[in-house]
Every structure is written in C-alpha cells, then in structure tokens.
Amino acid sequence: MNWIINDSSENGTIENLLKINGHNLNKGDWSRNNSRKWGGREVLEVLDRNTIRVEKILNQTLGDLIERYHNSGKIIVEK
C-alpha cells in the first residue's frame, strides 16, 4: 500500500459512502477511518471525483479523519 494523505470526510458522508474532495482513489484502493476504530475499507466503487463507496463503517460521518492508500499490488496475509 502507498499512503496518499489524511483528510476529513465532507458533507454527504454516510456509513457506506465517503465524500472527500478530489479523493484520487480507484476501485481496489483503501481508506481507513481513524475516527471510527481505525476501520479500514477497500474502495468498492468510485461514484465521482469526490465520492467512493465502501463497506459500512458504523456511525461514519462528516468530519471523520480518513487516511487514503493506493493499492500497490496483491496483498498476502499469512497466519
């Protein structure tokens, strides 16, 4: 993962939609909500240059601190 930047979510953010002006993310990239227990989510859909769809994060809202990451390749997790 390549970290992009931290930003605050904007008006229109709800539990499964993130509004960030000029988010610069693509499907398969990741966001992490540092205001909601560091909830990391894969970008499921890019709706426009300011809106992405992610899996639900309970109580996600306007003003949450969001980290953004570009997916730099296949992620392998070993137990």
SEVOKE-587543 format. One record per atom (N, C-alpha, C): residue number from 1; residue in three letters; chain; x, y, z. Coordinates in nm, 2 decimals, padded with zeros to 4 digits. Example, Ala and Ser with C-alpha at 12.3 -4.5 7.8 and 13.67 -1.06 7.14 Angstrom:
# SEVOKE-587543
rose/mardren/kemar/x/y/z
1/ala/A/01.32/-00.57/00.78
1/ala/A/01.23/-00.45/00.78
1/ala/A/01.32/-00.33/00.78
2/ser/A/01.28/-00.22/00.71
2/ser/A/01.37/-00.11/00.71
2/ser/A/01.29/00.00/00.79
# end
This chain:
# SEVOKE-587543
rose/mardren/kemar/x/y/z
1/met/A/00.08/-00.12/00.00
1/met/A/00.00/00.00/00.00
1/met/A/00.09/00.12/00.00
2/asn/A/00.05/00.22/-00.07
2/asn/A/00.11/00.35/-00.08
2/asn/A/00.02/00.46/-00.02
3/trp/A/00.06/00.51/00.09
3/trp/A/-00.02/00.61/00.16
3/trp/A/-00.02/00.74/00.08
4/ile/A/-00.14/00.80/00.07
4/ile/A/-00.16/00.92/-00.01
4/ile/A/-00.16/01.04/00.09
5/ile/A/-00.26/01.05/00.18
5/ile/A/-00.27/01.17/00.26
5/ile/A/-00.39/01.15/00.36
6/asn/A/-00.39/01.22/00.47
6/asn/A/-00.50/01.22/00.56
6/asn/A/-00.59/01.34/00.52
7/asp/A/-00.72/01.32/00.54
7/asp/A/-00.82/01.43/00.51
7/asp/A/-00.94/01.41/00.59
8/ser/A/-01.03/01.51/00.60
8/ser/A/-01.15/01.49/00.67
8/ser/A/-01.26/01.47/00.57
9/ser/A/-01.35/01.38/00.61
9/ser/A/-01.47/01.35/00.53
9/ser/A/-01.56/01.47/00.52
10/glu/A/-01.63/01.48/00.41
10/glu/A/-01.71/01.60/00.39
10/glu/A/-01.86/01.58/00.40
11/asn/A/-01.94/01.68/00.39
11/asn/A/-02.09/01.67/00.39
11/asn/A/-02.14/01.57/00.29
12/gly/A/-02.22/01.48/00.33
12/gly/A/-02.27/01.38/00.24
12/gly/A/-02.22/01.24/00.28
13/thr/A/-02.11/01.24/00.37
13/thr/A/-02.06/01.11/00.41
13/thr/A/-02.16/01.04/00.50
14/ile/A/-02.18/00.91/00.46
14/ile/A/-02.26/00.82/00.55
14/ile/A/-02.19/00.69/00.57
15/glu/A/-02.25/00.60/00.63
15/glu/A/-02.18/00.48/00.67
15/glu/A/-02.11/00.40/00.56
16/asn/A/-02.17/00.40/00.44
16/asn/A/-02.10/00.33/00.33
16/asn/A/-02.06/00.42/00.21
17/leu/A/-02.07/00.55/00.23
17/leu/A/-02.02/00.65/00.13
17/leu/A/-01.92/00.75/00.19
18/leu/A/-01.81/00.77/00.13
18/leu/A/-01.72/00.87/00.17
18/leu/A/-01.71/00.98/00.07
19/lys/A/-01.73/01.10/00.12
19/lys/A/-01.72/01.22/00.04
19/lys/A/-01.59/01.29/00.08
20/ile/A/-01.49/01.30/-00.02
20/ile/A/-01.37/01.37/00.01
20/ile/A/-01.33/01.44/-00.13
21/asn/A/-01.32/01.57/-00.12
21/asn/A/-01.29/01.65/-00.24
21/asn/A/-01.17/01.60/-00.31
22/gly/A/-01.18/01.56/-00.44
22/gly/A/-01.06/01.51/-00.52
22/gly/A/-00.99/01.39/-00.45
23/his/A/-01.06/01.29/-00.41
23/his/A/-01.01/01.18/-00.33
23/his/A/-00.89/01.11/-00.40
24/asn/A/-00.89/01.11/-00.54
24/asn/A/-00.78/01.04/-00.61
24/asn/A/-00.77/00.89/-00.59
25/leu/A/-00.88/00.82/-00.56
25/leu/A/-00.88/00.68/-00.54
25/leu/A/-00.94/00.61/-00.65
26/asn/A/-00.91/00.48/-00.66
26/asn/A/-00.96/00.39/-00.76
26/asn/A/-01.02/00.27/-00.70
27/lys/A/-01.11/00.20/-00.77
27/lys/A/-01.16/00.07/-00.71
27/lys/A/-01.04/-00.02/-00.68
28/gly/A/-01.05/-00.08/-00.56
28/gly/A/-00.94/-00.16/-00.51
28/gly/A/-00.84/-00.09/-00.42
29/asp/A/-00.84/00.04/-00.42
29/asp/A/-00.76/00.12/-00.32
29/asp/A/-00.83/00.11/-00.19
30/trp/A/-00.77/00.17/-00.09
30/trp/A/-00.82/00.15/00.05
30/trp/A/-00.83/00.29/00.12
31/ser/A/-00.93/00.29/00.21
31/ser/A/-00.94/00.41/00.30
31/ser/A/-00.94/00.35/00.45
32/arg/A/-00.90/00.44/00.54
32/arg/A/-00.91/00.40/00.68
32/arg/A/-00.96/00.51/00.76
33/asn/A/-01.07/00.49/00.84
33/asn/A/-01.13/00.59/00.92
33/asn/A/-01.07/00.59/01.06
34/asn/A/-00.99/00.69/01.08
34/asn/A/-00.92/00.69/01.21
34/asn/A/-01.01/00.75/01.32
35/ser/A/-01.12/00.80/01.29
35/ser/A/-01.22/00.84/01.39
35/ser/A/-01.31/00.73/01.44
36/arg/A/-01.31/00.62/01.36
36/arg/A/-01.40/00.51/01.39
36/arg/A/-01.33/00.38/01.41
37/lys/A/-01.25/00.37/01.51
37/lys/A/-01.17/00.25/01.55
37/lys/A/-01.08/00.20/01.43
38/trp/A/-01.02/00.30/01.36
38/trp/A/-00.93/00.27/01.25
38/trp/A/-00.99/00.17/01.15
39/gly/A/-01.12/00.19/01.12
39/gly/A/-01.19/00.10/01.03
39/gly/A/-01.14/00.11/00.88
40/gly/A/-01.06/00.01/00.84
40/gly/A/-01.01/00.01/00.70
40/gly/A/-01.11/-00.06/00.61
41/arg/A/-01.12/00.00/00.49
41/arg/A/-01.21/-00.05/00.39
41/arg/A/-01.16/-00.04/00.25
42/glu/A/-01.18/-00.14/00.17
42/glu/A/-01.15/-00.13/00.03
42/glu/A/-01.25/-00.05/-00.04
43/val/A/-01.20/00.03/-00.14
43/val/A/-01.29/00.11/-00.23
43/val/A/-01.36/00.01/-00.32
44/leu/A/-01.50/00.00/-00.30
44/leu/A/-01.58/-00.09/-00.38
44/leu/A/-01.62/-00.03/-00.52
45/glu/A/-01.64/00.11/-00.51
45/glu/A/-01.69/00.18/-00.63
45/glu/A/-01.65/00.32/-00.62
46/val/A/-01.61/00.38/-00.73
46/val/A/-01.58/00.52/-00.74
46/val/A/-01.70/00.59/-00.81
47/leu/A/-01.78/00.67/-00.74
47/leu/A/-01.90/00.73/-00.79
47/leu/A/-01.87/00.85/-00.87
48/asp/A/-01.78/00.93/-00.82
48/asp/A/-01.73/01.05/-00.89
48/asp/A/-01.60/01.10/-00.83
49/arg/A/-01.55/01.21/-00.87
49/arg/A/-01.41/01.25/-00.82
49/arg/A/-01.41/01.29/-00.67
50/asn/A/-01.53/01.29/-00.61
50/asn/A/-01.54/01.33/-00.47
50/asn/A/-01.61/01.22/-00.38
51/thr/A/-01.65/01.11/-00.44
51/thr/A/-01.73/01.01/-00.37
51/thr/A/-01.69/00.87/-00.40
52/ile/A/-01.67/00.79/-00.29
52/ile/A/-01.64/00.65/-00.31
52/ile/A/-01.74/00.57/-00.22
53/arg/A/-01.76/00.44/-00.27
53/arg/A/-01.85/00.35/-00.19
53/arg/A/-01.75/00.25/-00.12
54/val/A/-01.78/00.23/00.01
54/val/A/-01.70/00.13/00.09
54/val/A/-01.80/00.04/00.17
55/glu/A/-01.75/-00.07/00.23
55/glu/A/-01.83/-00.14/00.32
55/glu/A/-01.86/-00.05/00.44
56/lys/A/-01.98/-00.07/00.50
56/lys/A/-02.03/00.01/00.61
56/lys/A/-01.93/00.02/00.72
57/ile/A/-01.92/00.14/00.77
57/ile/A/-01.85/00.17/00.90
57/ile/A/-01.95/00.24/00.99
58/leu/A/-01.98/00.18/01.09
58/leu/A/-02.09/00.23/01.18
58/leu/A/-02.06/00.37/01.23
59/asn/A/-02.16/00.46/01.21
59/asn/A/-02.15/00.60/01.25
59/asn/A/-02.05/00.69/01.17
60/gln/A/-02.00/00.64/01.06
60/gln/A/-01.91/00.72/00.98
60/gln/A/-01.99/00.85/00.94
61/thr/A/-01.92/00.96/00.95
61/thr/A/-02.00/01.09/00.92
61/thr/A/-01.90/01.20/00.88
62/leu/A/-01.96/01.32/00.86
62/leu/A/-01.88/01.44/00.83
62/leu/A/-01.78/01.47/00.93
63/gly/A/-01.66/01.50/00.89
63/gly/A/-01.55/01.54/00.98
63/gly/A/-01.46/01.43/01.03
64/asp/A/-01.49/01.31/00.99
64/asp/A/-01.41/01.20/01.04
64/asp/A/-01.27/01.21/00.97
65/leu/A/-01.16/01.17/01.04
65/leu/A/-01.03/01.17/00.98
65/leu/A/-01.01/01.04/00.90
66/ile/A/-00.98/01.06/00.77
66/ile/A/-00.97/00.95/00.67
66/ile/A/-00.83/00.95/00.62
67/glu/A/-00.76/00.83/00.62
67/glu/A/-00.64/00.80/00.55
67/glu/A/-00.67/00.74/00.42
68/arg/A/-00.59/00.77/00.32
68/arg/A/-00.62/00.71/00.18
68/arg/A/-00.49/00.64/00.14
69/tyr/A/-00.51/00.52/00.07
69/tyr/A/-00.40/00.44/00.03
69/tyr/A/-00.42/00.39/-00.11
70/his/A/-00.32/00.39/-00.20
70/his/A/-00.33/00.33/-00.33
70/his/A/-00.28/00.18/-00.31
71/asn/A/-00.36/00.09/-00.37
71/asn/A/-00.32/-00.05/-00.37
71/asn/A/-00.20/-00.07/-00.47
72/ser/A/-00.09/-00.11/-00.41
72/ser/A/00.03/-00.12/-00.50
72/ser/A/00.05/-00.26/-00.55
73/gly/A/-00.04/-00.35/-00.52
73/gly/A/-00.03/-00.49/-00.57
73/gly/A/-00.11/-00.58/-00.49
74/lys/A/-00.09/-00.71/-00.51
74/lys/A/-00.16/-00.82/-00.44
74/lys/A/-00.11/-00.82/-00.29
75/ile/A/-00.21/-00.83/-00.20
75/ile/A/-00.18/-00.84/-00.06
75/ile/A/-00.20/-00.98/-00.01
76/ile/A/-00.10/-01.03/00.05
76/ile/A/-00.10/-01.17/00.10
76/ile/A/-00.09/-01.17/00.25
77/val/A/-00.18/-01.24/00.32
77/val/A/-00.18/-01.24/00.46
77/val/A/-00.15/-01.39/00.50
78/glu/A/-00.06/-01.41/00.59
78/glu/A/-00.03/-01.54/00.64
78/glu/A/-00.06/-01.55/00.79
79/lys/A/-00.11/-01.66/00.83
79/lys/A/-00.15/-01.68/00.97
79/lys/A/-00.04/-01.76/01.04
# end
